[in-house]
Amino acid sequence: MPQTSLQEKQPSQIYSQGSKVAPQSLKRKRRATEHSEDAENIYPPNKLPILSHSPYTESCNASQFVDGSRTPQHQSSPLKEQQEPTTWSDLRTATCFLTPSASGNGSSRPSPLPSLPWADGSQVWSLMCLGDQKTLTQRDSQMFQRHPSLQPRMRAILLDWLIEVCEVYKLHRETYYLAMDYIDRYLSTHHDVPKNRLQLIGITCLFIAAKVEEIYPPKIAEFAYVTDGACTEEEILGKELVVLKGLGWNLSPVTAPGWLNIYMQVESGDWSRPKAFIYPQYEGLQYSQAAQLLDLATLDEGSLKFPYSHIAAAAVYHTQGRECALRVSRLSWEQLAPCAKWLSPFATIVAEEGSQLLLRSAVSPVESHSGSGLRATVPNIVMDESHRIQTHVVDLTMLEKAQQRLTLDMLEMDSVERDTNLDIEGSPNQSGILTPPSSSQKNSPTPPRHAPQLHPYT
């Protein structure tokens, strides 16, 4: 007979022996037992010091916060349900949770969002910027040094193949970019991933992203089918849990198309109807042009150095102009310039291949909200959502051309900086003040002798 714990055995033995024990003493023992369990299982694990420094908003009007710490009001209502749960028992009995506020995160970007009737626009914007910086820190631009058997070219080939898979199953752009974010973050937190497991990681990340984003995601058998027998269903399911643990179950970052959607909505949205802000009111052609630029640029490993919000703003800069990009993103030119200069060769290639891209990106119209009566509320709503479907219009050949241009631009910039430094170092008088000649040269009867010129032997 297996042994049981002391906490499970003691109450049964007490009642079986017929001893009279007061119910209050049993309640005390149970409370002591719950307290000991909660002392070991603190919620959330290893995050209490971090959360204690962040201010919270009064979502339930039950507590006040001064200097980031909680100070309850003097009232008769119980405060256990209104404070942040610190134990599993508090989490089970809690009925109201406090939402973290990003007002004190030090973000210098003002909010371009209108006054939303369901939330504070500045708070939503601050939380988005805070999450964007967090996602940037989780993606390591030097992650290939962690994996000796992997190369940046392999990542580009994998992503190009995933774009093709998304086009076949008509998956959304957000699904592909979520999968790309999962791949980059997973590789940034692991070491020595063999190259024969890279395809399994990629198709598993796409499988997770499809379940997160799509209403009707493809079956797992279809994901295994597109690998042509390289990955089985059992391997994908086994790798899924490993990837989720590696990502910390953080599956909802704001990707580059998400920022692009917000930027274009801010530019072309109807400000007189704040309730209609969530519905698309911009042209699909402009979105497709910027999205195709993102598809090509994110194949390069240099995209890991920049936040998603900066990459989307740089795409707006190359498609709609500098003033529009700075207005919708609320970034300064000093902040946007490095990403815009890096994206310039990719924009040049996309402009040269523009006519061919439009021919290859032909997608049948996808009507949404048909018959829903939204046109009465949102007159400028765009019903066609074909621009949101991921298309395979960029290829590795275009990536090679853009990378060659990027290398040449970097070499030219290095040569210009080198020449500038030589001119500054070689100037005899950097202050600009005229200095008289030395005393030995003032009354010199003969002109100064120059160094003889050397001629090659003939």
N, C-alpha and C positions, 0 to 999 in steps of 0.2 A: 504494500500500500504506500503510495507516494506520500512524502511528508508535506505538510502544509505550513504556511507561515504562521507566526504567532498571532498576528492581527486577525487572521481568518479563523483560528482555532479557539481563541479565548472566549468569544461570546457564546458559541455553541456549547462549550464545556460548562459555562456558568449556568445556562438554562437546563442542561441535561442533569446536572447534579442537584437541581432543585433548590439551590441557595437563593435567598431573597436579596436581590440587589436593586437598589433604587434606580429608576429610569434616568434620573439626572446624572448619576455617575457614569452610566453608559454613554450619555450624550457628551459628557466631558471627555471620555476616552476617544470617542469618534472624532471630536473636534481636534484633540491632540494628534490623532493619526493623520487627519487631513492636513494639519499644519506641518507635520514632518514631511509628508509627500510633496507639498508645495515648496518647502524649503529646498528640495533637491531639483524640482522641475520649475524653474523660474521662467516666466513668460515676459517678453520674448527672450530667448537664450542669448546671452553675451551682447545684448543691445541696450540694457538699461542705462549705462553711463552715457551712451550717445543720445538717447531720447531725452535724458534729463536736461540736456543743454539746449534743446530746441523748444521755442515757444509754441503754445497751442492756442487755438481760437476757442471762443466760448460757443461751441456748437449746440449746447443744451442750456445755456444761460444758468449754469449751476455753479461755476467756479470762476475765480479771477486769477490772473497770472501776473506776477510782477517780477521783471528781470529774469524771465525764463523759468521761474519756479512756481509751483502751484500754491495758492493761498485760498483755502475755502472760505466762503462767505459764512457769516453767523446766521444760520437759519436752522429750522427744526427738521428739514428734510434729510433723510439719510444720504451720506456722501459716498458710500461704498460703490454704488452703481454709477456714480458720475465721475469718479476718478479713473485714471488710466489703470487697466488691470495689470497687476504685477505677478499674479499667481494663476495657476490653472483653475482654481476654484472661483477666483474673481472673474476670470474670463467666461466660465460657464454661466455665472449668474448675472453678468453685466448686460444691461439693456441699452446703453448709450456709449458711444466711443467718440473720443475727441480727435478731430482732424488736425494733423500737423500743419502749421502755418509757415510759409516761406517768406514772410515779410521781413524777417531778420536775417536772411541768408546773405545779405550784402550784394545782391544782384544790382548792377548798374544799368540794366536795360529797362527802360520804361515800357509799359504795356501798350501795344497797339490795339488790343481787343476792345470792343465797345462794352457798354454797360449791359451785362447779361442779366436777364431776369431771374435766372436760376442759380447764379453763383457770382462771386466777386471776380471781375475780369482780371484785375491786377494780381489777385492771389493765384488764380489759375495760371497766369503767365509766369509768375515767379516759381511755381511748382514745376512747370514745364522746363524752365531754364535750369532749375536745380537738378532735375532728372537727366537733362542733357549733359551737364557736366559730370554727373555720376557715371553715365554710360561711357563717356570719353575716358574716364580713369579705368574702366573695366576692359577697355580695348587697348592692347599693348601694340604700339607701332613697331616694336622690335621683337615681336612674338616668334618670328622664324628662327631667332637665335635659340629659342627653347627647343626647337625641333630640327635636329641636324639633317634628317631625311626629307624634310619639306622645303619647298622653294616658293617664292611668290608666284611664279608661273603656274604652279599646281593649284593655288587658290583661284587664280583667274580662270583656269580650265574648269574647275569645279563649279564656280559661279555661273559661267557661261552655259554649262550643261543644265544647271538648275533653272536658268531663265528659259531654256528650251522646254523643260518639263512643265514649267508654269504655263507656257504658251499652249502646249498640247491640251492640258486639262482646264484651260481658261481660268487660271487662278489670278487673284488680284495682285497688284504691285506691292501692296502692303504685306502680303503673304511672303513674297520673295525677299523683301528687305528685312522682315522679321527673321527669316531663316539665315540670311547673311549675318545679321547681328548675333544670332545664336552661335554661328560657326566661329566668328571672330572672338567672341567672349569665351567660348569654350577652349579654343586654342591658346588664348591668353592666360588661362589658369592651369593648363596642363603642360606636361613635359614629355618629350620623346614619343610623339605620336607617329607610328609608322605610316608610310605613304599608302600602303594597301588598305588601311582603315579610314582613309580620308573620305572616300565615297560613302561609306556607311555613316560617318558623322554628318555628311551633307544631306543625305536623304532622310536621316532621322530628324535633323533640324527642320527640314521642309515638312515632314510629317507632323511635327509639333506645331509649327506655324500655321499649317492648314487647319488644324483642330482649333487653334486660337482665333483665327481671323475668318475663315470661310463658314458660310451657313451650311453648305452641303459639301464637306471635304471628301476627297477621294478615299476609297477604302485602302487599307494597308496592303492588300494584295496588289493593287495598282502601283503603289510605291515600290514594292519588291519587283514587279514586272519590268519597270523602266530601267532597273539596274542590270537586266539581262542575266539574272542568276548570280550576280556578284554578292547580293545581300538578300537573305531570306527574311521571312516575316518574323521568325523567332529572334534573329539578330537585331532587327529594327526595334522590336519591343524590349529586348534586353538593353540595347543602347539608349533607349528613350529615358529610362530612369537614371542612367549615368549622366546623360546630358542635363536633365532637369536638376539633379543635385549639383552639377558643376556650375549651372547658371544661378544657383540659389533660388530657384523657382521665380525669378524675376523675368516674366514673359511679356511684359507690355511696355517696352520703351517707345518713345516718340521717334520714329525713324525719319530718314530724309524725305520720303514722299509725304509723311504726315506734316512736317514743317512746311513743305512746299504747298500743301493743301491750305494750310492756315495763312500763309503769305498771300496766296492768290485770292483767297476769300476776303482777307482784309482789304486788298486792292480793289476788288470789283463787287464787294457785298453791298447790300442795301442797308445803310445805316439807319434809315427811318424805321426799319422793322427789326429790332434786335432779336426777336424770337426766331427770325428766319436765318440767323447767322449760321446755323449748323447745316443748312442745305446748300449744295454747290450752286454758285451763281456766276461762275467764270467759264470762259471758253475752253473746250476740251483740247483745241489745237495748241494753244499756248502751254497748257499743262503737259501735253505729250512731248512738245519740243524740249521743255526743261527736264522732263522725266527721262527722255532718251539720253540727254547729257549726263544725268545722274547714273544711268545704267552703264555708260561707258567709263565714267570716271571712277566709280566704286569698284571696278575690276582691278584697278591699280592699288597696290599696297600703300601708296601715299595718302589714300583717303582715311587711313587709320589715325592720322595725326590731327584731324580736324573734327570738331563736333558736328553732329548731323544738322544742327540749325545753321551753322556757317556754310556747309556744303550746299544746302538748299538755297540759302541767300545768295551764294556765288552763282548758282544756276540761274536765279532770277536776274542777277547782274548781267550775265552774258546773253540773256534772251530778251529782257525788257528794259535794261538800262540801269545806270548807277543810282539815280535818284529813287527809282522805284524800289530797288533792293534795300537801300538804307532806310526808306520810309516804312516798309512793311516789317523789316526785321529789327528796327531800332538799334542797329549796330553802328558804330563809328567806322569810318573808312580805315583807320589804323587797325581795327579788329578784323575787318573783312578783307583787307588787301592781300595778306599772305595766301588765303584760300582762293581768292579770285585769280591771283597770278598763277597759282598751281593749276587751276582749272582751265586756264587760257588755251593750252595746246589741245585739250580734249574738245573745247568749244570750236576751235578751228577745224578739227577733223569732222565734227558733226555738221558744221556749216558747209563743208565741201561735199559731204555725202547727203545733204539735206533732201534732195529730190528722191534719191534711192531709198532713204529711210521712210519717207511718206508712202512710197509704193509698197514697201515691205511691212508697214505697220497697219495695213488695211484690216480692220476688225469690224465684223457685223455689228450694227447698233444694238445696244443692250438697254432696253427701256426699264426704268424703275419708277416706282410710285405711280404707275399708270392707273387712272381712275380714282385716285385718292383725294382729288379735290384740292391739292396743294397749290395749284396755280392761283387760286383766289387769295391765298395767304401770302405766297411767294411768287409774284409775277415773273421774276427773272430766274426762276429755277431751271436748271439744266437737267432734263430727263434722261438724256443719253449718258450712260456710264461706261461706254466702250473705252474711254481713255484711261480708266482705272484697271483695265485688264492688262496683265504683263505680256509684252510682245518681245520677240527675239529679233530685234532689228540691228543690234550692234554685235560685232564679232571680234575675235582675237586679232584679226588683221588690222582693224581700226585701232585696237589697243596698242599694237606694236608701232603703228605710225605716230600715235599720240605720245607714246613713251620716247620715241626717237626725237620728236620735236621738244619734248620736255628736257631731254638730256642736252640738246643743243642750246636751249635757252639757259639752262643752268651753267653751261660752259661759257656762254657769252657774258652772263652776269658775273661769273668769277673773273673773267679777263678784264671786264670793265672795272670791277672793284680793285683788282691787282694794279691796273694802270693808275687808278686814282690814288692808291696808297703810295705808289712809286713817285708820282708827281708831288705829293705832299711831303714825302720824306726827302726827295732830292732837291727841293727848293732851298736855296742858300739862306733866304730870309723869310720865314713864315709870318712874321709880324707885319710885314709890309713897310717897315721903316727903312729909309735909305741910309746906308752906312758908308762912310768915306773909305777910300782905299788906304792900305797900310803905308807907313812912312817910307818904306823902301821903294814903293812904286810911284810916289808922288812926283819925284824929279828924275824918273828913269829916262835916260836919253834914248834908249832902244826900246822898241815895242816888245811885249812879252812873247816868248817863243812857244809855239804850239807843238804838241806831240807829233812826231812824224807819222805819216800814213803808211800802213803796211799793205803791200800788194801781193797777191798770190804769185807763185812761180809759174812761168809759162814754159 
